[in-house]
Amino acid sequence: MDVSSQLRQMLLERGASWVGFADLAGIPAEARREMPRGVCIAVALNPGVIREIADGPTPEYYDEYCRVNSQLTALADEAADFLRTAGCKAWGSPATVAGLDSDTLWTPLPHKTVATRAGFGWIGKCALLVTERFGSAMRITSVVTDADLPVGQPITESRCGECRACVEACPAGAPSGKAWTVAMKRGEFFDAFACCKSAGEQSAAQGIPQAICGRCIVACPWTQKHLSRAMS
C-alpha cells in the first residue's frame, strides 16, 4: 500500500469522514510553506445537532463545534507525523481560525481553498464549503506537504445555481447572492464582517463564548439531503 493509501486509511480509522489531496500550485509559496501538496481532512457534524440550529446557534452546537475542531486538529497532527515518519516534510494546521488577520478576517491558506482544490466541493454564496456528500454540515482542516500524493480534480466554480436558501437564511444579509468562482475575492460576494458581527450577537444571547451561527449550514439544500439520509 502506498503512502497516500496508508495515510487515508489511518485518518479514516481515527474518525475522519473524508480525506482528499490537493495540488497547491498557484498559491503563494509562503502561504503553503513552499509545499506543493495539501491534505484536506473533513469530519461531519452531528446531524441531530445541525437540525436544531435553523434559528441560530445552540449550546449543543457550540459543544459539537468545539469537539469536532479538537478532533480535526489532532487528525492534522497525526497526518503530519505520519508523513514525516515516511520521510516527507509536512505541517498541520488547527481546524479553527489560527493565523486569522483581525483586520481582514482572512488566513494565508484557508482550509476551504485546499478543499476545493482537492475536489471536495465549492464555495457557496454564504462563503462556506459546500459538498454534495455533506452539504456544509462538516468541518475541515488541512496539512501541507511535499509528499507525492495523487491529487483530486479541483472545483473552480459554484454549483449552487439559482439557489438562494443561505442568502435568505442569513440574518446579517452577508451573502450578496452572487455565485463564487475561483477567480473571485470573498468580498465580491460575501460580507465577512457582517457575518461575524451577527454571529457574535447571536452567540452572546445564548451564552456562547465564540461567534458562531450555523443558519446557512442547515438552510443549504445539500445539507438537507445529507440530514435526510443520515436521519432516515
BAFI-3210 file (N, C-alpha, C; in Angstrom, 3 decimals, decimal comma, padded with zeros to 6 digits):
// residues 232
n [1|2|3|4|5|6|7|8|9|10|11|12|13|14|15|16|17|18|19|20|21|22|23|24|25|26|27|28|29|30|31|32|33|34|35|36|37|38|39|40|41|42|43|44|45|46|47|48|49|50|51|52|53|54|55|56|57|58|59|60|61|62|63|64|65|66|67|68|69|70|71|72|73|74|75|76|77|78|79|80|81|82|83|84|85|86|87|88|89|90|91|92|93|94|95|96|97|98|99|100|101|102|103|104|105|106|107|108|109|110|111|112|113|114|115|116|117|118|119|120|121|122|123|124|125|126|127|128|129|130|131|132|133|134|135|136|137|138|139|140|141|142|143|144|145|146|147|148|149|150|151|152|153|154|155|156|157|158|159|160|161|162|163|164|165|166|167|168|169|170|171|172|173|174|175|176|177|178|179|180|181|182|183|184|185|186|187|188|189|190|191|192|193|194|195|196|197|198|199|200|201|202|203|204|205|206|207|208|209|210|211|212|213|214|215|216|217|218|219|220|221|222|223|224|225|226|227|228|229|230|231|232]
n.u [000,843|000,600|001,943|-000,067|-002,454|-002,126|-002,086|-004,663|-006,251|-005,434|-006,328|-009,108|-009,724|-009,278|-011,314|-011,872|-014,110|-013,781|-011,179|-008,869|-006,649|-004,656|-003,421|-001,343|-000,219|000,232|-000,770|000,504|003,872|004,768|002,449|001,785|003,895|005,874|005,309|004,191|001,809|-001,419|-003,251|-006,541|-008,798|-011,815|-014,473|-017,640|-020,390|-022,567|-025,644|-028,125|-027,692|-027,210|-029,681|-031,086|-030,394|-031,566|-032,700|-030,634|-027,516|-026,956|-026,254|-025,590|-024,747|-022,450|-020,868|-020,543|-019,228|-016,785|-015,883|-015,493|-013,641|-011,442|-010,966|-010,288|-007,942|-006,239|-006,209|-004,938|-002,418|-001,649|-001,598|000,465|002,601|002,676|003,395|005,898|007,282|007,355|009,307|008,817|008,256|006,042|003,315|000,824|-002,372|-004,420|-007,975|-009,449|-009,464|-006,682|-004,046|-005,664|-006,257|-007,249|-008,010|-008,772|-010,170|-009,171|-007,163|-003,822|-003,799|-006,672|-008,543|-010,660|-009,863|-007,894|-009,602|-011,365|-009,549|-008,870|-011,064|-013,289|-015,554|-017,357|-017,314|-019,931|-022,677|-022,754|-020,185|-019,175|-017,710|-019,295|-020,544|-021,432|-021,785|-022,000|-023,252|-022,919|-022,445|-020,130|-016,773|-013,460|-009,919|-006,426|-003,316|-000,067|002,368|005,308|004,960|004,447|001,512|-001,553|-003,573|-006,842|-009,491|-009,683|-012,320|-013,735|-015,776|-019,007|-021,665|-024,143|-026,135|-029,254|-030,084|-031,043|-031,121|-029,346|-028,773|-031,222|-031,572|-029,719|-029,284|-027,782|-027,556|-025,279|-024,424|-024,235|-025,582|-024,362|-022,729|-019,951|-016,695|-013,430|-011,740|-012,678|-012,587|-013,339|-014,776|-016,210|-018,544|-019,469|-020,006|-017,909|-017,533|-020,054|-021,260|-019,691|-020,232|-023,027|-023,094|-021,652|-023,381|-025,638|-024,543|-023,709|-026,173|-026,982|-025,213|-022,867|-019,418|-018,050|-018,071|-020,403|-022,748|-024,433|-026,843|-026,860|-025,692|-027,568|-029,649|-028,933|-029,732|-028,200|-027,131|-029,534|-030,292|-028,261|-028,831|-031,326|-030,660|-028,938|-030,545|-032,513]
n.v [-001,190|002,211|005,437|007,432|005,937|004,558|006,731|007,847|005,676|005,456|007,914|007,775|005,587|006,721|008,455|010,432|011,730|012,077|012,241|013,946|014,939|017,657|019,710|022,347|024,229|027,481|028,839|031,307|030,744|031,194|031,078|028,415|027,215|026,616|024,123|021,624|020,139|019,455|018,135|017,466|017,219|016,061|016,180|015,095|016,924|016,353|015,173|015,416|017,559|019,622|019,906|021,429|024,114|026,007|028,382|029,722|029,614|027,017|025,916|023,209|022,975|024,560|022,988|020,741|021,892|022,649|020,113|018,764|020,438|020,048|017,332|017,377|018,929|017,221|015,107|016,342|016,761|014,105|013,230|014,823|013,911|011,245|011,542|012,758|010,692|008,978|010,103|012,539|016,112|017,962|019,928|020,522|022,149|023,915|023,340|025,561|029,161|029,818|032,079|033,994|037,130|039,899|042,280|041,775|039,433|037,031|034,225|033,041|030,624|029,359|026,599|025,749|026,461|024,586|022,410|022,835|022,583|019,972|018,784|018,419|020,093|023,164|026,769|028,166|030,568|031,636|031,680|029,407|026,107|023,912|020,713|017,850|015,574|016,074|018,503|021,542|020,623|019,940|020,076|021,209|020,628|021,116|019,928|020,720|019,534|017,892|015,475|013,015|012,967|011,625|013,806|015,388|016,398|019,760|021,972|024,723|026,534|027,668|025,407|026,044|027,205|028,798|028,858|030,350|029,840|030,022|032,709|033,916|032,927|034,149|036,267|038,537|039,474|038,907|037,304|038,185|037,035|036,484|034,102|032,057|031,976|030,616|032,693|034,885|037,304|037,016|039,194|040,103|038,715|038,193|039,423|039,319|040,633|041,542|039,073|038,039|039,890|039,565|036,840|036,923|038,414|036,739|034,457|035,489|036,016|033,498|032,742|031,747|031,555|032,133|033,459|032,112|030,787|029,275|029,088|029,211|026,826|024,763|025,590|025,072|023,263|021,027|020,267|019,596|017,341|015,591|015,442|014,222|011,705|010,821|010,771|009,003]
n.w [000,000|-000,879|000,248|000,243|000,305|002,713|004,473|004,099|004,960|007,632|008,704|008,278|009,898|012,339|012,670|010,748|008,287|005,632|003,271|001,279|-001,443|-002,592|-005,256|-004,802|-006,410|-007,713|-005,576|-003,393|-002,426|000,205|001,725|001,619|002,822|001,059|000,140|-002,163|-002,101|-000,639|002,105|002,726|005,360|006,571|008,967|009,689|011,043|013,846|012,806|014,183|015,888|014,065|012,826|014,613|014,510|012,913|013,694|014,771|016,705|019,147|022,533|022,372|019,747|019,849|021,572|019,940|017,786|019,025|019,809|017,344|016,120|017,839|017,399|014,663|014,679|016,076|014,239|012,065|013,162|013,535|010,881|009,831|011,385|010,535|007,826|008,074|009,325|007,202|005,722|004,568|004,271|006,326|007,540|009,851|010,409|012,797|013,194|013,604|013,563|013,368|012,836|011,754|010,351|011,989|010,898|008,318|008,412|007,361|006,375|005,606|004,099|003,554|004,844|003,262|000,734|000,152|000,202|-002,011|-004,053|-003,735|-004,692|-003,108|-002,909|-003,492|-003,075|-001,351|-001,658|000,806|001,584|002,751|002,541|000,328|-000,164|-002,119|-000,693|002,145|002,293|003,907|006,401|007,983|009,248|008,495|008,091|007,306|005,866|004,836|002,529|001,120|000,047|-002,489|-003,589|-004,920|-006,574|-006,319|-008,629|-009,150|-008,100|-009,523|-009,762|-008,643|-007,761|-007,015|-008,480|-009,076|-006,500|-003,407|-000,747|001,495|001,386|001,986|004,524|006,119|008,826|008,841|006,305|004,876|002,577|-000,835|-002,863|-005,193|-007,298|-006,566|-008,074|-008,711|-009,267|-007,921|-005,277|-001,803|-000,728|-002,891|-003,059|-000,531|002,763|005,208|007,618|008,432|008,824|010,944|012,983|013,391|014,095|016,463|018,079|018,185|019,394|021,876|023,021|023,647|025,522|024,554|024,100|021,746|018,424|016,561|014,191|012,061|010,671|007,858|007,231|007,864|006,259|003,654|000,715|-000,005|002,433|003,674|002,190|002,974|005,748|005,673|004,648|006,664|008,937|008,391]
ca.u [000,000|001,432|001,830|-001,362|-003,475|-001,920|-002,492|-006,119|-006,799|-005,170|-007,199|-010,488|-009,828|-009,222|-012,522|-012,143|-015,226|-013,411|-009,783|-008,513|-005,336|-004,762|-002,272|-001,364|000,475|-000,514|-000,936|001,796|004,713|004,843|001,199|001,769|005,205|006,632|004,966|003,375|000,593|-002,205|-004,154|-007,754|-009,431|-013,151|-015,257|-019,048|-021,024|-023,693|-026,856|-029,162|-027,364|-027,348|-031,105|-031,676|-029,810|-032,191|-032,995|-029,430|-026,665|-027,385|-025,113|-025,230|-023,968|-021,127|-020,130|-020,184|-018,234|-015,518|-015,462|-015,001|-012,401|-010,384|-010,684|-009,599|-006,584|-005,491|-006,021|-003,920|-001,131|-001,326|-001,256|001,796|003,570|002,751|004,150|007,296|007,849|007,558|010,416|008,345|008,014|004,606|002,875|-000,621|-002,963|-005,631|-009,231|-010,065|-009,004|-005,304|-003,471|-006,658|-005,973|-008,469|-008,378|-009,334|-010,868|-008,624|-005,967|-002,958|-004,237|-007,910|-008,755|-011,602|-009,123|-007,329|-010,727|-011,840|-008,502|-008,909|-012,284|-014,345|-016,756|-017,204|-017,653|-021,315|-022,959|-022,518|-018,729|-018,781|-017,549|-020,498|-020,220|-022,598|-021,891|-022,422|-023,648|-021,913|-022,511|-018,862|-015,667|-012,287|-008,591|-005,520|-001,894|000,739|003,424|005,989|004,711|003,919|000,167|-002,440|-004,485|-008,184|-009,803|-010,170|-013,615|-013,382|-016,939|-020,136|-022,710|-025,357|-027,158|-030,093|-030,496|-030,798|-031,523|-028,463|-028,914|-032,445|-031,493|-028,708|-029,861|-026,900|-027,511|-023,880|-024,242|-024,833|-026,347|-023,524|-022,133|-018,494|-015,741|-012,128|-011,055|-013,291|-012,234|-014,505|-015,548|-017,036|-019,841|-019,834|-019,535|-017,487|-017,651|-021,464|-021,468|-019,032|-020,970|-024,294|-022,810|-021,270|-024,583|-026,473|-023,851|-023,757|-027,532|-027,110|-024,138|-021,808|-018,282|-017,403|-019,023|-020,823|-024,166|-024,844|-028,113|-026,644|-025,364|-028,778|-030,545|-028,468|-030,398|-027,273|-027,124|-030,812|-030,225|-027,411|-029,543|-032,382|-030,025|-028,346|-031,566|-033,549]
ca.v [000,000|003,405|006,386|008,105|004,974|004,335|007,945|007,932|004,617|005,808|009,017|007,289|004,725|007,571|009,265|011,346|011,339|012,243|012,658|014,189|015,521|018,810|020,363|023,725|025,108|028,701|029,527|031,860|029,748|031,456|030,643|026,945|026,809|026,140|022,721|021,534|019,351|019,641|017,075|018,013|016,253|016,512|015,416|015,503|017,355|015,519|015,610|015,801|018,898|020,566|020,125|022,317|025,461|026,835|029,693|030,266|028,655|026,467|025,409|021,881|023,202|025,037|021,827|019,923|022,687|022,512|018,706|018,425|021,187|019,361|016,092|017,703|019,373|016,004|014,365|017,035|016,465|012,700|013,138|015,400|012,966|010,081|011,910|012,973|009,363|008,400|010,794|013,744|017,303|018,165|020,805|020,533|023,392|023,739|023,448|026,854|030,300|030,173|032,913|034,908|038,560|040,518|043,418|041,301|038,155|036,148|033,469|032,890|029,475|028,815|025,160|025,506|026,553|023,239|021,504|022,974|022,052|018,509|018,306|018,133|020,865|024,528|027,779|028,587|032,005|032,008|031,595|028,127|024,983|023,112|019,442|017,025|014,493|016,539|019,898|022,273|020,092|019,317|020,997|020,718|021,139|020,766|019,711|020,936|018,521|017,675|014,086|012,846|012,439|011,714|014,911|015,387|017,367|020,979|022,563|026,135|027,415|027,271|024,532|026,437|027,621|029,928|028,688|031,481|029,413|030,581|034,162|034,281|032,494|034,918|037,439|039,689|039,873|038,833|036,849|039,085|036,235|036,169|032,767|032,036|031,308|030,604|033,960|035,952|037,557|036,789|040,414|040,349|038,031|037,907|040,384|038,542|041,437|041,487|037,712|037,911|040,719|038,911|035,592|037,279|038,832|035,557|033,606|036,140|035,860|032,123|032,477|031,028|032,475|032,300|033,904|031,082|030,935|027,975|029,090|028,915|025,400|023,944|026,043|024,591|022,040|019,895|019,822|018,948|015,989|014,816|015,185|013,238|010,386|010,436|010,600|008,045]
ca.w [000,000|-000,965|001,355|000,230|000,740|004,148|005,181|004,068|005,807|009,022|009,114|008,339|011,072|013,529|012,784|009,639|007,431|004,225|003,116|-000,115|-001,679|-003,486|-005,869|-004,328|-007,357|-007,983|-004,298|-002,986|-001,762|001,638|002,347|001,688|003,352|-000,101|-000,097|-003,380|-001,939|000,568|002,546|003,333|006,253|006,973|009,943|009,628|012,283|014,271|012,108|015,122|016,381|012,960|012,558|015,621|014,502|011,881|014,276|015,383|017,419|020,433|023,310|021,862|018,528|020,252|022,074|018,786|017,064|019,739|019,769|016,011|015,924|018,580|016,678|013,420|014,983|016,390|012,997|011,277|013,789|013,241|009,464|009,653|011,977|009,644|006,620|008,445|009,555|005,865|005,080|003,871|005,072|006,499|008,613|010,034|010,898|013,612|012,440|013,884|012,765|013,663|011,798|011,206|010,406|012,513|010,054|007,050|008,651|006,328|006,720|004,427|003,298|004,132|004,660|002,170|-000,526|-000,050|-000,065|-003,394|-004,927|-003,605|-005,334|-002,142|-003,179|-003,977|-002,087|-001,510|-001,591|002,198|001,750|003,326|001,628|000,095|-000,800|-002,446|000,285|003,461|002,280|004,682|007,765|008,340|009,423|007,781|008,369|006,203|006,082|003,625|002,492|-000,157|-000,351|-003,842|-003,383|-006,097|-006,259|-006,875|-009,679|-008,495|-008,441|-009,691|-009,804|-007,824|-008,264|-006,298|-009,423|-008,685|-005,103|-002,516|000,596|002,516|001,317|002,686|005,921|006,853|009,482|008,643|004,903|004,455|001,196|-001,824|-003,818|-006,346|-007,281|-006,474|-008,965|-008,070|-009,524|-007,135|-003,891|-000,943|-000,571|-004,067|-002,955|000,859|003,756|006,368|008,832|008,830|009,327|012,242|013,953|013,692|014,802|017,827|018,808|018,422|020,357|023,186|023,543|024,127|026,465|023,841|024,135|020,441|017,398|015,619|013,828|011,531|009,943|006,442|007,110|007,852|005,186|002,345|000,247|000,028|003,826|003,941|001,611|003,858|007,000|005,387|004,549|007,955|009,962|007,942]
c.u [000,886|001,124|000,454|-002,479|-003,356|-002,397|-004,008|-006,742|-006,621|-006,124|-008,658|-010,708|-009,869|-010,369|-012,772|-013,315|-014,830|-011,973|-009,503|-007,185|-005,426|-003,410|-002,352|-000,597|-000,396|-000,829|000,427|002,596|004,758|003,606|001,167|003,100|006,078|006,416|004,018|002,034|-000,116|-003,044|-005,351|-008,445|-010,762|-013,730|-016,677|-019,547|-022,236|-024,990|-027,964|-028,946|-027,610|-028,816|-031,723|-031,164|-030,396|-032,492|-031,797|-028,691|-027,261|-026,150|-024,652|-024,396|-022,564|-020,281|-019,660|-019,096|-016,854|-014,986|-014,834|-013,717|-011,225|-009,978|-009,895|-008,161|-005,702|-005,216|-004,954|-002,529|-000,702|-000,908|000,148|002,874|003,765|003,624|005,620|007,999|008,148|008,663|010,041|008,315|006,499|004,341|001,349|-001,091|-004,166|-006,878|-009,887|-009,368|-007,596|-004,735|-004,437|-006,217|-007,264|-008,924|-009,082|-010,220|-010,460|-007,411|-005,128|-003,380|-005,489|-008,043|-009,675|-010,955|-008,487|-008,444|-011,233|-010,815|-008,402|-010,153|-013,402|-015,647|-016,410|-017,539|-019,062|-021,469|-022,759|-021,042|-018,268|-018,514|-018,867|-020,089|-021,498|-022,830|-022,482|-023,076|-022,547|-021,839|-021,264|-017,879|-014,418|-011,008|-007,675|-004,084|-001,195|001,948|004,122|005,824|004,095|002,559|-000,670|-003,560|-005,841|-008,328|-010,356|-011,559|-013,423|-014,567|-018,095|-021,058|-024,033|-026,484|-027,919|-030,544|-030,110|-031,126|-030,653|-028,547|-030,109|-032,410|-030,581|-029,311|-029,035|-026,931|-026,103|-023,681|-024,928|-025,763|-025,555|-022,919|-020,619|-017,842|-014,378|-011,379|-011,571|-012,653|-013,495|-015,399|-016,432|-018,413|-020,322|-019,208|-019,184|-017,647|-019,096|-021,794|-020,916|-019,786|-022,273|-024,087|-022,433|-022,463|-025,470|-025,855|-023,936|-025,130|-027,772|-026,037|-022,995|-020,619|-017,570|-018,454|-019,277|-022,306|-024,709|-026,125|-027,930|-026,305|-026,636|-029,730|-030,191|-029,193|-029,488|-027,141|-028,413|-030,857|-029,389|-028,140|-030,651|-031,816|-029,556|-029,397|-032,643|-033,296]
c.v [001,250|004,375|007,040|007,193|004,699|005,534|008,057|006,899|004,953|006,888|008,589|006,405|005,535|008,579|010,292|010,818|011,319|012,750|012,845|014,903|016,583|019,240|021,843|024,683|026,318|029,489|030,076|030,893|029,948|030,940|029,131|026,376|026,171|024,656|022,619|020,823|019,708|018,410|017,757|016,903|016,831|015,583|015,959|015,898|016,473|015,999|016,079|017,197|019,937|020,868|021,170|023,752|026,354|028,244|030,287|029,232|028,227|026,043|024,037|021,999|023,684|023,878|020,947|020,600|022,523|021,083|018,366|019,191|020,500|018,068|016,359|018,146|018,176|015,187|015,013|016,762|015,032|012,533|013,673|014,480|011,752|010,392|012,149|011,645|008,664|009,121|012,059|014,931|017,500|019,070|020,782|021,861|023,091|023,922|024,798|027,955|030,754|030,986|033,902|036,353|039,267|041,703|042,987|040,066|037,129|035,422|033,263|031,746|028,881|027,314|024,891|025,702|025,205|022,272|021,613|022,416|020,527|017,912|017,974|018,823|022,255|025,495|028,278|030,096|032,548|031,947|030,354|027,118|024,222|021,845|018,684|015,954|014,948|017,913|020,713|021,769|019,289|020,433|020,364|021,310|020,678|020,626|020,033|020,018|018,508|016,230|014,039|012,156|012,579|012,715|014,745|016,416|018,627|021,392|024,076|027,076|026,810|026,285|024,827|026,847|028,840|029,860|029,909|031,118|030,039|032,105|034,606|033,905|033,380|036,164|038,707|040,226|039,801|038,324|037,822|038,353|035,900|034,784|032,869|031,438|031,449|031,919|035,097|036,089|037,435|038,014|040,752|039,705|037,836|038,925|039,649|039,317|041,454|040,127|037,576|038,692|040,049|037,630|035,876|037,668|037,635|034,650|034,181|035,965|034,466|031,764|031,690|031,973|032,710|032,649|032,785|031,286|029,611|027,962|028,723|027,442|024,579|024,348|025,440|023,306|020,816|019,362|019,075|017,533|015,072|014,461|014,150|011,834|009,906|010,110|009,579|006,667]
c.w [000,000|000,174|001,397|000,723|002,237|004,964|005,234|005,004|007,277|009,516|009,219|009,571|012,363|013,585|011,716|008,822|005,961|004,189|001,633|-000,228|-002,769|-004,029|-005,484|-005,237|-007,647|-006,732|-003,890|-002,118|-000,251|002,358|002,528|002,185|002,275|-000,375|-001,296|-003,233|-000,638|000,842|003,192|004,114|006,713|008,034|009,904|011,013|012,584|013,616|013,043|015,677|015,291|012,681|013,477|015,554|013,405|012,386|014,998|016,206|018,751|021,218|022,818|020,582|018,875|020,771|020,923|017,955|017,707|019,669|018,429|015,697|016,605|017,880|015,410|013,660|015,317|015,128|012,120|011,840|013,476|011,783|009,215|010,219|011,084|008,430|006,929|008,709|008,231|005,082|004,337|004,838|005,181|007,678|008,668|010,590|011,776|012,755|012,614|013,088|013,154|012,507|011,189|011,414|010,828|011,660|008,772|007,213|007,600|006,871|005,461|003,501|003,931|003,863|003,467|000,804|-000,860|-000,435|-001,497|-004,364|-004,844|-004,254|-004,380|-002,514|-003,652|-002,844|-002,358|-001,431|-000,179|002,563|002,509|002,218|001,544|-000,647|-001,114|-001,392|001,622|003,442|002,921|006,128|008,117|008,629|008,848|008,356|007,248|006,675|004,768|003,691|001,138|-000,629|-001,747|-003,752|-004,650|-005,836|-006,930|-007,980|-009,023|-008,983|-008,431|-009,816|-009,031|-008,549|-007,553|-007,236|-008,936|-007,220|-004,270|-001,054|001,676|002,548|002,150|004,162|006,758|007,498|009,274|007,221|004,329|003,033|000,227|-002,774|-005,060|-006,184|-007,360|-007,713|-008,315|-008,253|-008,646|-005,768|-003,049|-000,843|-001,751|-003,945|-001,525|001,793|005,042|007,672|009,344|009,428|010,737|013,318|014,371|014,483|016,249|018,669|019,141|019,481|021,759|023,834|024,114|025,152|025,861|023,686|022,810|019,399|016,397|015,328|013,319|010,735|008,474|006,222|006,935|006,733|003,830|001,924|000,237|001,451|004,144|003,371|002,499|005,156|006,806|005,309|005,910|008,999|009,575|008,533]
res [m|d|v|s|s|q|l|r|q|m|l|l|e|r|g|a|s|w|v|g|f|a|d|l|a|g|i|p|a|e|a|r|r|e|m|p|r|g|v|c|i|a|v|a|l|n|p|g|v|i|r|e|i|a|d|g|p|t|p|e|y|y|d|e|y|c|r|v|n|s|q|l|t|a|l|a|d|e|a|a|d|f|l|r|t|a|g|c|k|a|w|g|s|p|a|t|v|a|g|l|d|s|d|t|l|w|t|p|l|p|h|k|t|v|a|t|r|a|g|f|g|w|i|g|k|c|a|l|l|v|t|e|r|f|g|s|a|m|r|i|t|s|v|v|t|d|a|d|l|p|v|g|q|p|i|t|e|s|r|c|g|e|c|r|a|c|v|e|a|c|p|a|g|a|p|s|g|k|a|w|t|v|a|m|k|r|g|e|f|f|d|a|f|a|c|c|k|s|a|g|e|q|s|a|a|q|g|i|p|q|a|i|c|g|r|c|i|v|a|c|p|w|t|q|k|h|l|s|r|a|m|s]
***
